[in-house]
Amino acid sequence: MTAILGYVAPTKEVDALGVHSLDQFVLAVPDVNVAQEFYGNFGLDVARDGNTLAIKTFGHEHRWGSVVEGKSKALHHLSFGCYADDLPRLKARIEGAGVTLIDPPPGFASNGFWFRNPEGVPIEVKVGPKVSPGGKSASQWISSAGGVAGATLRVKAPPVRPRRLSHVLIFTSDVEGSMKFYERTLGLRLSDRASDQIAFMHGIHGSDHHMLALVKSSAPGFHHCSWDVASIDDIGLGAMRMADKGYSKGWGLGRHVLGSNYFHYVRDPWGSYSEYSCDIDYIPKDQRWPAADHRPEDSFYLWGPDVPREFTLNCEAGES
């Protein structure tokens, strides 16, 4: 298991400045109880914190996500973590770029600062531990010796417990403009893109192939949160158990091209998704990834079932 809460030194690149982690995502939904049931069934450690739902992984104290109550499902805000020495430098750079700082949303105290992305979604930058991984997460191939059964009885299958949040994918009306905005403000770097349809961005201090991904739509919104698991077997077990609980819509099993991870997406009650993900590419802090612009039809997935039409829809924009 890759250490996710230990100290990882910053990049040694001269004048490099950027956040080190996606600290948490925050969603607003009409009924927090529905969210508690969904994320609990998904295998996450969920608990009420006043009027807010805290989303953690078992065995770790970090809060990877939160859910608050709202009139309709919406991306409430994104929070990014940085090193203490970098906070004033990031703040000065962002203000110097003409970005206006804002007050935190009600109920969200902060040791950092806040601003809005080009489409009005609040973004927080705060000091916190580096929770993006310090190396490629170990993956398991479950096998057995000759003469020994490799699979357990279904009733004895272990629970699926995601290890950490890997990334989020959000909708934007301008992939190119948003990509440049996050480069300029948060110091994220492009990993790969597919024309003006989608872009994947990583952190400069070492992170998965992407901690933030941007996909084209007519409006902002939240497409999915991705959770790292240890094996393809975990992906299959998680998908089966979610289907048994009534969450049968989704997409997978398959393997992506950009990021290379194996996946299965489960559609949540609000039309967005949670992804079981395994073996995603990793970009070390001392390596420059050879970012490229790929053909959309050749860069989505290497293998897997046909993509359901609803997978590409932004329900927050009223697409149907």
Beta strands, then each sheet from edge to edge (+ up, - down):
strand 1: 21-29
strand 2: 45-49
strand 3: 52-56
strand 4: 65-69
strand 5: 74-82
strand 6: 101-102
strand 7: 113-116
strand 8: 122-127
strand 9: 164-172
strand 10: 189-194
strand 11: 198-202
strand 12: 207-208
strand 13: 212-216
strand 14: 221-228
strand 15: 250-256
strand 16: 262-267
strand 17: 273-278
strand 18: 282-283
strand 19: 301-303
sheet 1: 2+ 3- 4+ 1+ 5- 8- 7+ 6-
sheet 2: 10+ 11- 13+ 9+ 14- 17- 16+ 15- 19+
sheet 3: 12+ 18-
end
